[in-house]
Amino acid sequence: MNSYISENFPSFAQVRERVEGACRRINALVRTLNRFYVGKEEVIELMALCTVAQEPLLLVGPPGTAKSDLVVKFCEALGLAEEDYFEYMLTKFTEPSEILGPIDIAELKEGHYLRRVQGKLPTAKIVFLDEIFKSNSAILNTLLTILNERKFYQDGRPVPVEMVMLFAATNTVPEFSEMDALKDRFVFKVECAEVRARYFEELVDKGVMHEMYCSFRQRPWTTDCTLEDFLTVKTYLDYLISGHSTGEGSETALSRDRARYFPPPVFDLFRRMLTALEEEELIVLSDRKVIKLYRLLRTRAFLLHGGEVRPEDLRLLKHIGEREEHFGLLRERVERMLQVG
């Protein structure tokens, strides 16, 4: 095994044996959840995709559009244990102790500034933060550290968080600049729109049925997919993309992998679309975001059709807008560029 890979890390042979079944179960979970919602197909697909890639996802929409319900059912479909899920609604008065855990008074008396983290964000596998942009500067700084480095501080020392996936929700995307750093951490911002005008009857039927399930404490959306399946697919793709699957792990291996799984014409289209969207000021692009988009496109291609990136995978670019007023125009522009090719 390559010297860069820990001995405790699963081997490529181990994850290769499991990855086909993991993909099948993830796609089955997506189909199952779609049965219980109206007009949320793109949101659910992105939830699964981002969980594989471990990229935070922002759900944008007015109250009553199932943002929190989607996250809850996603976790229930995974059979996630209660202690592995943490959710919180943020306000400008929220203190770090509310999401990280209170200070341990006994330890404080001994001169140690430690938090009691059990049941809080640091020990959860999936986290949901509602109204994320209403947070204050103390919460903002804490979240940026967690999102950037997957760690928080105990008594001045960095400690890893167990978080695999962060979902966040907001009614609107703020324009003020102090939130730019946090907004930039969400590569995808997906609209969770109202659907009653287009799907009135289906909305009523599925909504009433959902209330019946809740009344009888039923969870028919539960599947045999687990969070471990998402981790398996991510690890497999990490091996594949990096070239470690062949024991190389070099830039040459990376280039060879890109040429095979991201065909040059599609890669060139990807580059041209990003350039055009940035020039039209519909997106804000950074080097970091380009890298993440590459990984996310590879992940989608593998999940949905097992291999190379296709032009239709580039529809993901519909969700990389920064300003809410541009979301609709961005969708139209991406579709038009894909038609032209």
N, C-alpha and C positions, 0 to 999 in steps of 0.2 A: 504494500500500500504506500502511496505517496507520503513523504515525510511531513507534508503540510496538514495531513488528516490525522486527527486524534485516534489512538488505538481503540477508544471506547465508541467511536462513530461506527454505525452499521456499514458494512461493505456494500459495494455496488451490486455484487451478486445477490446479497440478501434483499436489497430493496427492489432489484429487478424481478425477483420472484413474486413480489407482492404488489407491484405497481399496477398491473393490469386490473386486478380485482379492486384495488383502491379507486382507480379511475371509474370503473363501472359503478361502484357504490356512490361515489360523489355525484355522478351524472344522474343516478336514480334519485338521489336526495333532491336535486334541483327539480326534476320532473314531479316528484311528490309534492314539494312545496308549491309549485305552480298550480296544482289542482285546487288549492285552498285560497287562492288570491285571484284578483282580476286586474289585468294590465300591469303586473309587477315582474314580468319575465326578465327584463333587463336588470332590474335591481337584484333579483335572486341569483342570476348568472354572475353578476359582479361580486356578490357576497361570497359565493363559492370560489371564484377565481382569486379574489384578494386574500381569502383565507389560505389557499394553497401557497400563494406568494408571500404571505405574511405582510401585506401592505395595508395600512389603515384605509378604511372606506368611509366617506362622508355621505350621509343620506340627507337630501335637501327637499323640504316640502312643508306645506302648511299643516297645522294640527289636524288630526283625524285621517291621515293618509297612510296609516299602518307602519310607520317607521319603527317604532319600538316593538310592535307586535311581530314584525318580520324577524327582528333579531332574536326575540324570545323563542319563536317557533323554530328558527334555525338551530338554536342551541338545544331545544327539546328534541328536534329531529335527530340530533347527534347523540342523544342520550347523555348529555353533559351533566356531570354531578353538580349539585347545588353550590358546592364550595369552589368549583372551577369557573363560576360565572359571577361577574360583578357589574352592577349597573348603578348609575348615579346621575341625577339631574343637577347640573351646575348652575350657580348664580354668581353674581358679583361678590356675594358674601361667603361663598364656599371656602373653607380653610383646607390646607393640605392634609390635616389629620383626618378629614372626612373621607378622603379617598386612599390615603396611604396608611392610615391607622393612627390611633392616639399614642402619645408618648407614654412609655412604660415608667410609671412613677417609681417603682422599686429600683429599676435600673438607674433612674435619674438620681436617686439618693446616693447611689454608688459612683456617681460621676459619669455615667454613660447615657448618651442621648440616643436612645433606641425606641423604635416604634413597635407596637403590637400589630403586626400586619395580617394576622389570620383573618380571612373573610373580607379582606380589602383588595385593592387593585394589585399589589405586588404578588399575591399568591394565586390570582385568577388566570385561567387559560384564555378565556374570551372576556373582553371588557366592552361595555356599552356606556358611552357618556352622552347624555342628552343635553341639548342647548350648550354645546361645547364652546361657542364663541361668547357666551355670557360670563366666562371665567375671568378671574382677576389676574394680576401680574404674577402673584405667587403660584397660582395653579398653572398658569401659562408656562412659566419657567420649568416647573416640575414635569409637565407633559412633554415639553420639548426634549428634555433629557431622556425621558422614557422612550419617546418615539425615535430619537436619534441613536441612542446607545443601549436601549433595553435595560436600563438600570436606574436605581434611585440610591439615596445615601442614607446609611445607618451609622451614626456616630462619626460622620466625616468620611466614611469608607464606602466605595461603590459596591452595591449588591445587585445582582441580576434580578430582574422581574421574570415571572414565569409566563407572561403574556405571549400568546401566539397571535392573537388577532384583536384589533381595536376597531369597533364600529362607533361612529359618532353621528349625531343628528343635529340639525338646525332648521329653524323655520325659514331663515334667510341667511345668505352669505354676506357678512359685513364688508363694508368698503374701507373702514379705517385701517391705517397702515400698521398699527401695533399688532394686528392679528395676521399680518402677511406671512410671518415665519411659520405660524401654526397652519395656516391655509395651505402653504406650500408642501407640508408633509403629507397632504392628501392628494395623491396623484389623480385619483378619480373622485369626482363629486357627482353623484347620480341623483337625478330628480325622482322624487317619490310623489307623483302628481295625483290630483283628484281625478277619478275615473267615472263619476256618476253620469256625466253628460253622454259618454260614449257607451258605457256598459251598465245602464241603470238596472235592468232586470237581473243580470248576473250578479251585480253588486249586492242587491237585496237578498237574493237567494243564498249566496255564499256567506254574507254577513249574518243572516239569521241562523244558518246552519252552524256557523262558528260559535254563536252564543249558546246553541244547544250542546255542542261539544263541551264548552266550558261548564255549563250547568251540570252535566253528567260526568265531569272530570275525565273526559276522554281525550286522547292525543293520537288521532289516526294519522298524523303526519310523522310519527316516529318511524325511523328507518334502521337498517343494520349498519349504516355508515357511522364511523366514529372520527374523532379528531385525529386519531392516529393515521387514518387514511390520507388526510390532507398533509400530514407530516411526511408520509411515505412518498407522495408525489413530489413534494418540494425537494426532498433529499435526492430522489432519482434525477430530477432536472438539474439540481446543483452539480451532480456528478457529470451529467451529460454535457451541459453547457460549458463547464470549466475544463473539460477534457480529462478529468480524473477517472472517468469510466475506463479509459484505456491506459491509465497509469502515467499520463504525460503531465497534465495540468500546466500547459505552457500557452503562450500567446499564439503560437502556431496552431495548437489544438483548438483554441478558441475560434480562430479564423476559419479553420476547416469545418468546425461545427456550424458556424454562422452560414458558410457557403452552402452547407447541406440542408439545414433546417430553416434558413431565412433566405430564399432564393434571391440572387442579385436584383432582378427586376422588381420584386416586392420590397426589398430593402431600399432600393432607390425611390420607389413610390412613397415609402414611409418617410424618408428624408425630405422629399419634395413637399409632402403634405404638411409636415411640421414647419418647414420654412415658410410656406404660404400662409398657414394659420397664424404664425407669429408675425409676419409682415402685415397681416390684416388686423393685428392687435386683438385677435380672438382668444389667444392663449398667452400665458407667461411661461417661458421655457427656461430651464436651467440644465446644465450638464448632468446633474444628478437625476433630473426627471427623465431625460433621454435614456439613461441607463436603466432606470426602473421600467420605463415603457417597453424597452426591448425585452426585459425579462417577463413582463406581464403578457406581451404578445406571444412569446414562446410558450408560456404556460397555457394560454387559451388554446393555442393550436394543438398542444399535446392533449389537453382535456377533451376537446371537441372532435378532433379528427386524427389524433395520434401521431402527428409528425410536423411537417413543415408549415410555416406561416403562409396563409393565403391572403389575397387582397381583402376578402370579407372580414378577416380578423382585425383589419385596420379600422373597423367601425368602433373599436374601443376609443378611438381618438375623439369621439363625440362627447366623452365624459371628462375631458381634461381642461375644461374652461375654468377660469378664476372668477369671472363676474357673472352673476345670475342673469343679468339682462342679455348676456350673450349666449346663454345655453341653447335657445331655440335656433338662433342663427348658426351656431357652431354645428348643430346636428345637420342642418340643411347643407352647409358648406362641405362637410365631410362626405355626405352621400353624393353630392354633385361631383366631387373630386374622384370618388371611387368609380362613378359611372364613366368619367372621361378616361381614367386610368393613367 
